[in-house]
Amino acid sequence: MTGCACAASFAAAGVKVMLLEAEAIGVSATAKSAGLIREDFDASFQETAAAHGLRSARLLWESMRRASLDFAAALRRFGIRCDLTPQDLLHLARAGGEAGRLLRREYQSRRDAGFEHTWMTPAAVARETSATTAGAIRTRGAAMDPYRACVGLAAAAAARGAAIHERSAARRVRAGRKHVEIFTARGTVRADVVVIATEAPIADLRALRRHLKPQHAYYVVTEPLPAAVKREVGARAAALRDGAAPPHVLRWLKDGRVMFTGADQPAQPDRVRAKVLVQRTGQLMYELSTMYPPISGLQAESSWDSVHHDTADGLPYLGLHRNFPRHLFAMGHGRHGAAVAWLGARILLRQYSGEPQKGDELFGFARILKDR
């Protein structure tokens, strides 16, 4: 998604673009994602402010909010049919313990910073979702088919002159004084700048691995909910995110099924991934039943895992790294929803054009390297 968003954005601005995709467009992490366009990061605003200062936190989070609106508008402008529909996200605190108090403090910190998020009382959450909670933060957003959106962005880029090459993995990247060379199995590409829009660093970028922690996330999709169950689980209008560590995200699909994700853990070796997936599928279905007891007994229709990379402060890296000239990076974006793809595309285009906006520099690696 991020690579295709960059290609479409750069090509629309008149930049000559070549997109190299190691596999087929959209079939890996993008197709496996929840397809949510969020206006906030999958992180704590309080912790962001504590780590980087309140002013920087405001700039970072406001940039994400604008990107969520701009991305939905761009999908419509490009004429991409991807089942784009409004869908808010409710950040839930389970009833009992300190969860409600902590979530309320997070809400207040966002409101004090000027963000128009909404607090929902336990009664209001119950009316909408039938879930028992200590309250929730409501944020605006949308949902879509991520694969169709990704392919649509690739088509939009191609229509504007971008060259798209699937199954063309970049094996090495070498930056010189005047250009950068990207080596593939069948040839070499010479360019002014290379955009690295991938979760995992390639071999030449192994120095970045200390800033990225690979994680496996797990997903299940249930069989369609029976009519009686639908009546018991509420309006099914908003996606849900709880405060577990790691968090779960629930999305209601339009065909009456439920997508439920979570149970993240450090990336597992290939030899045990299938076995672990079976275990995590059962775990997710159990955890889903504790959130919605009426769903208990339903079967998982499909399940899969996906690799994402956590960053040092929970926020993506979008921009420059002082040790890699002629490189622009969009990494560590897997947990934050689809809007971060467009956020990265716009930040990197402004960086390439020499017209950065206030706050763009905060997304680069400098924010975690400044004290080193």
C-alpha positions as CSV (number, residue, x, y, z in Angstrom):
1,M,0.0,0.0,0.0
2,T,2.7,2.5,1.0
3,G,4.8,1.8,-2.1
4,C,1.8,2.2,-4.4
5,A,0.7,5.4,-2.6
6,C,4.2,6.8,-3.1
7,A,4.2,5.9,-6.7
8,A,0.8,7.4,-7.4
9,S,1.6,10.6,-5.4
10,F,5.0,11.1,-7.1
11,A,3.7,10.3,-10.6
12,A,0.7,12.7,-10.2
13,A,3.3,15.4,-9.4
14,G,5.1,14.8,-12.6
15,V,8.1,12.8,-11.2
16,K,9.4,9.9,-13.3
17,V,8.8,6.8,-11.2
18,M,9.7,3.1,-11.3
19,L,8.0,0.8,-8.7
20,L,9.8,-2.4,-7.9
21,E,7.7,-5.0,-6.1
22,A,9.3,-8.2,-4.8
23,E,6.1,-10.2,-5.2
24,A,2.8,-9.2,-6.8
25,I,1.1,-5.9,-6.0
26,G,-0.9,-5.9,-2.8
27,V,-0.8,-9.7,-2.0
28,S,1.4,-9.6,1.1
29,A,0.9,-7.4,4.2
30,T,-1.6,-5.1,2.5
31,A,-4.1,-7.8,1.6
32,K,-3.7,-9.3,5.1
33,S,-4.5,-6.0,6.9
34,A,-7.8,-4.8,8.5
35,G,-8.4,-2.1,5.9
36,L,-9.0,0.7,8.4
37,I,-8.3,4.4,7.7
38,R,-7.6,5.8,11.1
39,E,-7.2,9.4,12.1
40,D,-4.9,8.5,15.0
41,F,-1.8,6.4,15.5
42,D,-2.0,3.0,17.2
43,A,-0.1,4.5,20.1
44,S,-0.6,6.7,23.1
45,F,-0.7,10.4,22.7
46,Q,0.4,10.8,26.3
47,E,3.5,8.7,25.7
48,T,4.3,10.5,22.5
49,A,4.1,13.9,24.3
50,A,6.3,12.5,27.1
51,A,8.9,11.2,24.7
52,H,9.0,14.1,22.2
53,G,7.3,17.1,23.9
54,L,3.7,18.3,23.6
55,R,4.4,20.6,20.6
56,S,6.0,17.8,18.6
57,A,3.2,15.3,19.6
58,R,0.6,17.7,18.4
59,L,2.3,18.1,15.0
60,L,2.8,14.3,14.6
61,W,-0.8,13.5,15.4
62,E,-2.3,16.4,13.5
63,S,-0.4,15.2,10.4
64,M,-2.0,11.8,10.8
65,R,-5.4,13.3,11.1
66,R,-5.0,15.3,7.9
67,A,-3.6,12.3,6.1
68,S,-6.7,10.2,6.9
69,L,-9.0,12.8,5.3
70,D,-6.7,13.3,2.4
71,F,-6.3,9.6,1.7
72,A,-10.0,9.0,1.5
73,A,-10.3,12.0,-0.8
74,A,-7.4,10.7,-3.0
75,L,-9.1,7.3,-3.4
76,R,-12.2,9.1,-4.6
77,R,-10.3,11.5,-6.9
78,F,-8.4,8.6,-8.5
79,G,-11.7,6.8,-9.0
80,I,-10.6,3.7,-7.1
81,R,-13.5,1.3,-6.2
82,C,-12.5,-0.3,-3.0
83,D,-15.8,-0.3,-0.9
84,L,-14.7,2.9,0.9
85,T,-17.2,3.6,3.6
86,P,-17.2,5.7,6.8
87,Q,-16.4,3.7,9.9
88,D,-15.4,5.2,13.3
89,L,-13.1,3.4,15.7
90,L,-14.0,3.0,19.4
91,H,-11.0,2.6,21.7
92,L,-12.5,0.5,24.5
93,A,-11.5,0.1,28.1
94,R,-12.7,-3.2,29.5
95,A,-14.7,-2.9,32.7
96,G,-12.8,-3.3,36.0
97,G,-9.4,-2.4,37.2
98,E,-7.5,0.8,36.1
99,A,-8.3,0.5,32.4
100,G,-11.1,3.1,32.4
101,R,-9.1,5.6,34.4
102,L,-6.1,5.3,32.1
103,L,-8.2,5.6,29.0
104,R,-9.9,8.7,30.4
105,R,-6.6,10.3,31.0
106,E,-5.5,9.5,27.4
107,Y,-8.8,11.1,26.2
108,Q,-8.2,14.2,28.3
109,S,-4.7,14.6,27.0
110,R,-6.0,14.5,23.4
111,R,-8.7,17.0,24.1
112,D,-6.3,19.3,25.9
113,A,-4.1,19.2,22.8
114,G,-7.1,20.3,20.6
115,F,-8.2,17.0,19.1
116,E,-11.9,16.6,18.7
117,H,-12.2,13.0,19.8
118,T,-15.3,12.0,21.7
119,W,-15.7,10.3,25.1
120,M,-18.4,7.6,25.4
121,T,-19.8,6.6,28.7
122,P,-20.2,2.9,29.5
123,A,-24.0,3.2,28.8
124,A,-23.4,4.9,25.4
125,V,-20.9,2.1,24.4
126,A,-23.4,-0.5,25.5
127,R,-26.2,1.0,23.5
128,E,-24.0,0.9,20.3
129,T,-22.0,-2.2,20.8
130,S,-23.7,-4.3,23.5
131,A,-20.2,-4.6,25.1
132,T,-19.6,-4.1,28.8
133,T,-16.9,-1.5,29.2
134,A,-15.6,1.3,31.4
135,G,-16.0,3.8,28.5
136,A,-14.4,4.5,25.1
137,I,-12.7,7.1,22.9
138,R,-14.4,7.6,19.6
139,T,-12.3,8.6,16.6
140,R,-13.4,9.2,13.0
141,G,-12.3,7.0,10.2
142,A,-13.2,4.8,7.3
143,A,-12.9,1.2,6.1
144,M,-12.2,-0.3,2.7
145,D,-10.9,-3.3,0.8
146,P,-7.1,-2.8,1.1
147,Y,-6.2,-5.1,-1.8
148,R,-8.4,-3.3,-4.2
149,A,-7.2,0.1,-2.9
150,C,-3.6,-0.9,-3.4
151,V,-4.1,-2.2,-6.9
152,G,-6.1,0.9,-7.7
153,L,-3.2,3.1,-6.6
154,A,-0.8,1.1,-8.7
155,A,-3.1,1.6,-11.7
156,A,-3.4,5.4,-11.0
157,A,0.4,5.6,-10.9
158,A,0.7,3.6,-14.2
159,A,-1.8,5.9,-15.8
160,R,0.4,8.8,-14.9
161,G,3.5,7.3,-16.4
162,A,4.9,5.2,-13.6
163,A,6.7,1.9,-14.6
164,I,5.4,-1.0,-12.5
165,H,7.6,-4.1,-12.2
166,E,6.3,-7.0,-10.1
167,R,8.4,-9.9,-9.0
168,S,11.5,-7.6,-9.2
169,A,13.0,-7.6,-5.7
170,A,15.6,-5.0,-5.0
171,R,18.7,-7.0,-3.8
172,R,21.1,-4.1,-3.2
173,V,21.1,-0.4,-3.1
174,R,24.2,1.7,-3.6
175,A,24.2,5.5,-3.2
176,G,26.7,7.6,-5.0
177,R,27.4,11.4,-5.0
178,K,25.1,12.1,-7.9
179,H,22.7,9.1,-8.1
180,V,21.6,5.9,-6.5
181,E,21.7,2.4,-8.0
182,I,19.2,-0.3,-7.3
183,F,20.2,-3.8,-8.3
184,T,17.7,-6.6,-9.2
185,A,18.2,-10.1,-10.5
186,R,17.8,-8.9,-14.1
187,G,19.3,-5.5,-14.2
188,T,20.2,-2.2,-12.5
189,V,18.1,1.0,-12.1
190,R,19.8,4.4,-11.7
191,A,17.8,7.1,-10.0
192,D,18.1,10.4,-8.2
193,V,16.5,9.0,-5.1
194,V,15.3,5.7,-3.9
195,V,12.1,5.4,-1.7
196,I,12.3,2.4,0.7
197,A,8.6,1.6,1.4
198,T,8.8,-1.8,3.0
199,E,8.4,-3.3,6.4
200,A,11.7,-5.2,6.6
201,P,15.1,-3.7,5.6
202,I,16.9,-5.3,2.7
203,A,20.5,-6.6,3.2
204,D,22.1,-3.2,2.5
205,L,20.1,-1.6,5.2
206,R,20.8,-4.0,8.0
207,A,22.0,-1.2,10.2
208,L,18.3,-0.1,10.5
209,R,17.3,-3.4,12.0
210,R,18.1,-2.2,15.5
211,H,15.3,0.4,15.1
212,L,12.7,-2.2,14.0
213,K,11.3,-5.1,16.0
214,P,9.6,-7.8,13.8
215,Q,6.3,-9.0,15.2
216,H,3.7,-11.5,14.0
217,A,0.1,-10.3,14.2
218,Y,-2.7,-12.9,13.8
219,Y,-6.1,-12.5,12.2
220,V,-9.3,-14.5,12.1
221,V,-12.5,-14.1,10.1
222,T,-15.6,-15.8,11.5
223,E,-18.3,-17.5,9.5
224,P,-21.4,-15.2,9.0
225,L,-23.2,-14.3,12.1
226,P,-26.7,-15.8,12.5
227,A,-29.5,-13.3,12.6
228,A,-30.1,-14.0,16.3
229,V,-26.4,-13.2,17.1
230,K,-26.5,-10.0,15.0
231,R,-29.3,-8.7,17.2
232,E,-27.2,-9.3,20.3
233,V,-24.0,-7.6,19.3
234,G,-25.3,-4.1,18.7
235,A,-25.3,-1.8,15.7
236,R,-22.0,-3.1,14.2
237,A,-21.3,0.4,12.8
238,A,-17.9,1.1,14.4
239,A,-14.7,-0.9,14.5
240,L,-13.4,-1.6,18.0
241,R,-10.0,-1.6,19.7
242,D,-9.5,-2.7,23.2
243,G,-6.7,-1.8,25.7
244,A,-5.1,-5.3,25.9
245,A,-1.4,-5.6,25.5
246,P,-1.1,-6.3,22.6
247,P,-4.5,-4.7,21.6
248,H,-7.2,-6.5,19.7
249,V,-9.0,-4.8,16.8
250,L,-12.5,-5.9,15.6
251,R,-14.0,-5.0,12.3
252,W,-17.5,-5.9,11.2
253,L,-17.5,-7.0,7.6
254,K,-20.3,-6.1,5.3
255,D,-21.2,-9.7,4.6
256,G,-22.0,-10.4,8.3
257,R,-18.7,-11.8,9.3
258,V,-16.3,-10.5,11.9
259,M,-12.5,-9.8,11.4
260,F,-10.6,-10.0,14.7
261,T,-6.9,-9.4,15.1
262,G,-4.3,-9.3,17.9
263,A,-2.3,-11.8,19.9
264,D,0.9,-10.2,18.5
265,Q,4.2,-11.8,19.5
266,P,7.9,-11.7,18.3
267,A,8.2,-13.0,14.7
268,Q,8.2,-16.8,14.7
269,P,10.5,-19.1,12.6
270,D,9.0,-20.5,9.4
271,R,9.3,-24.0,10.7
272,V,6.7,-23.4,13.5
273,R,4.5,-20.7,11.9
274,A,1.7,-23.1,10.8
275,K,1.5,-24.7,14.3
276,V,1.6,-21.3,16.0
277,L,-1.2,-20.1,13.7
278,V,-3.5,-22.9,14.8
279,Q,-2.9,-22.1,18.4
280,R,-3.3,-18.3,18.0
281,T,-6.5,-18.9,15.9
282,G,-8.0,-20.7,18.8
283,Q,-6.8,-18.0,21.3
284,L,-8.3,-15.2,19.2
285,M,-11.7,-17.0,18.9
286,Y,-11.7,-17.5,22.7
287,E,-10.8,-13.8,23.3
288,L,-13.5,-12.7,20.8
289,S,-16.1,-14.8,22.8
290,T,-15.1,-13.0,26.0
291,M,-15.8,-9.7,24.3
292,Y,-19.0,-11.0,22.7
293,P,-20.4,-14.1,24.5
294,P,-23.2,-14.6,21.9
295,I,-20.4,-15.3,19.3
296,S,-19.2,-18.3,21.4
297,G,-19.5,-21.4,19.3
298,L,-18.9,-19.8,15.9
299,Q,-16.1,-21.2,13.8
300,A,-13.2,-19.4,12.3
301,E,-13.7,-19.4,8.5
302,S,-10.2,-18.3,7.8
303,S,-7.1,-17.2,9.6
304,W,-3.6,-15.9,8.8
305,D,-0.6,-14.2,10.2
306,S,1.2,-11.1,9.0
307,V,4.6,-9.5,9.9
308,H,4.9,-5.9,11.0
309,H,7.7,-4.0,12.6
310,D,7.4,-2.1,15.8
311,T,9.5,1.0,16.2
312,A,11.4,2.5,19.2
313,D,8.6,4.9,20.1
314,G,5.6,3.2,18.4
315,L,5.4,5.7,15.5
316,P,6.4,5.1,11.9
317,Y,9.7,6.3,10.3
318,L,8.8,8.6,7.3
319,G,11.7,10.6,5.9
320,L,15.4,10.8,6.1
321,H,18.2,8.9,7.9
322,R,21.5,10.8,8.3
323,N,23.6,7.7,7.3
324,F,21.8,7.0,4.0
325,P,22.1,9.7,1.4
326,R,19.6,9.7,-1.5
327,H,17.2,7.5,0.5
328,L,13.7,8.3,1.6
329,F,12.1,5.9,4.1
330,A,8.6,4.8,4.9
331,M,9.0,2.0,7.4
332,G,7.4,0.7,10.6
333,H,3.9,1.6,9.5
334,G,2.1,-1.8,9.7
335,R,0.0,-1.2,12.9
336,H,-1.4,2.2,12.2
337,G,-3.9,1.6,9.4
338,A,-4.0,2.6,5.8
339,A,-3.8,6.3,6.2
340,V,-0.1,6.2,7.2
341,A,0.6,5.0,3.6
342,W,-0.7,8.3,2.3
343,L,1.0,10.3,5.1
344,G,4.3,8.8,4.0
345,A,3.7,9.4,0.4
346,R,3.0,13.1,0.9
347,I,5.9,13.7,3.4
348,L,8.4,12.0,1.1
349,L,7.1,13.9,-2.0
350,R,7.6,17.2,-0.1
351,Q,11.0,16.1,1.0
352,Y,12.0,15.1,-2.6
353,S,10.7,18.4,-3.9
354,G,12.5,20.5,-1.3
355,E,9.3,21.8,0.2
356,P,8.9,20.2,3.6
357,Q,6.1,21.3,5.8
358,K,6.3,22.1,9.5
359,G,6.5,18.9,11.4
360,D,7.7,16.7,8.5
361,E,11.1,16.4,10.0
362,L,9.7,14.8,13.2
363,F,8.7,11.6,11.2
364,G,12.3,10.8,10.1
365,F,14.9,8.8,12.0
366,A,16.3,12.0,13.6
367,R,13.7,12.0,16.3
368,I,15.2,8.8,17.8
369,L,18.8,9.6,16.9
370,K,19.0,13.1,18.3
371,D,20.4,12.0,21.6
372,R,22.8,9.4,20.2
